[in-house]
Amino acid sequence: MFGPISRLTDEAAYAALCVQSGLLGYVPPRSLPAIALAFKKYGGSGALPVIAAARYGSRTAIIDERGSLTYRELDERSNALAHAFRAQGLQPGEGVAILARNHRGFMEAFFAAAKCGARIILLNTDFAGPQIREVSEREGTHLLVHDDEYAGFLDGITPMRGRFRCWADEPGDDTIDALVSRFPKAAPPAPGRESKIVILTSGTTGTPKGATRPEPRSLAPLGALLSKVPIRAKGVTVLPAPMFHTLGFAHMLLAVGFGSTLVVRRRFDPALVIEDLATHRASMMVAVPVMLQRLVDLPGSAFEGRDLSSLKVIFVAGSQLGADLCKRITAAFGPVVYNLYGSTEVAYATVATPTELAREPGCVGTPVRGAVVRIYDDNGVEVPTGVTGRIFVGNSIQFEGYTGGGDKERIDGLMSSGDVGHFDETGLLFIDGRDDDMIVSGGENVFPGEVEELLAALPDVREVSAIGVPDDRFGQRLRAFVVLQDGASLSEDDVKQHVSANLARYKTPRDVVFLDELPRNPTGKVLKRKLAEL
């Protein structure tokens, strides 16, 4: 599947795409030794700010509520913080946990830990105290960096290398600003091992798991993305998606690699996102679907006088986009939507381009270069085109397994994504639901995603989710949870009649529950385990 000749061909294509994008370009000869040394000392993640400082120096790296930092300042501050972490006794391979919203402190702490060869654990900012304690203990936290607002959740957590605040309401010796001021800005010594990154799964159906991924050994992660998405160096990226999650984290790293200016805010405000897009002449925005939903729900006045013509890419992932929302985003921003399908475990699989979405707004596109996507039945046999089955993905940067043990199911070298879907006759992939979401009601297989997609297209419906619940007669029955648009009126019978008029009888929900909002995690995924408790 990934033979030597195929890999060489792909690598050549990736290199050409990287040159075209401006990622690979002229580097001042005097900077080459420092760049080569940084890779050798720190590996890819730790070397990124060093390379960006050498290539882009005085260019703005990040803009947040505190102002801006250049790439040179980001490199120097992460150097000083790495010295401080080592002074605390931090050893290569020990765990550094980061519990922070989107701001410069997240980036400084991450790159400092990478330069220490640490095992970096990105904690979900939506965790409650018990979850933070559980995950911190499970993942082996030796040093913790956190925003002030989470201090109340951290009682009883005393990492052996210390706790430090990266967004502080009040100054103090325990802030990373204080640490940076006390230590040298010169490059720290080589740690002797590369850092590892632990990204937590969403935990929408249970306890979040830690998923580790090795440092990339090729241009595949970048080239695969560039084979579908026209990202260009030295742009401006507005990033509402949280950086602790795969989507936001990957695009934070991409921005640094591309020398782009990253515009972030600690809390998502749709009106301020529009303001940032216009003010900073953003070329790219990275968001999850629920954020885009709130953008298109804004009144027309939020867009008046805002020049968004520089926006070339809206990159969306993290949960299912859906045909109706895709149409609304395109109507509001133009044909600039790129919809990625993947997961924390499998990384990337497909990307739907604006051309593909114009044809089929409910699709997730075709596989990116270097990825293989196949659909299997429950017996591990590949299914024909148009038939729904379990999605399996192959690429060169899949995760190494869960930190607590265990792995995803694999067939023929491909890894289960945990979803079910189908290919149409043109090769476009459609997601029909979660593998574990399928219910059997009266002997019939029902995928809630099909019902959700149908109901979401109703003008009166803002959002919808459906789950299976126990039923004495049918084994399971479908229950739909519906959030209406402001001022809308829709009855339970209206919902049922609409489904029965458009889908098979057995797919009609037997229960319809109206809610003010669906429970979601910070990346926008619906917490179906919470719905099951209602």
ABEGO torsion letter per residue (X at the ends): XBBAAAAAAAAAAAAAAAAAAGABBBBBAAAAAAAAAAAAAAEAAAAAAAAAAAAAGABBABBBAAEBBBAAAAAAAAAAAAAAAAAAGBBBGBBBBBBBBBBAAAAAAAAAAAAAGBBBBBBBAABBAAAAAAAAAAAGBABBBBBAAAAAAABGBBBAAEBBBABBABBEAABAAAAAAABBABBBBBAGBBBBBBBBBAGAABBBBBBBBBBBABAAAAAAAAAABBBBBGBBBBBABBAABAAAAAAAAAAAAAGBBBBBBABBBAAAAAAAAAAAGBABBBBBAAAAAAAAABBAAAABGBBAAABABBBBBGBBAEAAAAAAAAAAAEBABBBBBBBAAAEBABBBBAAAAAABAABAEBBBBGBBBBBBBAAGBBBBBGBBBBBBBBBAABBAEBAAEEBBBBBGGBBBAGBBBBBBAAGBBBBAEBAAABBBBGGBBBBAAAAAAAAAABAABABBBBBBBBBAAAGBBBBBBBBBBBGBBBBAAAAAAAAAAABBAAABBABBBBBABBBBBAAGBBBAAAAAAX
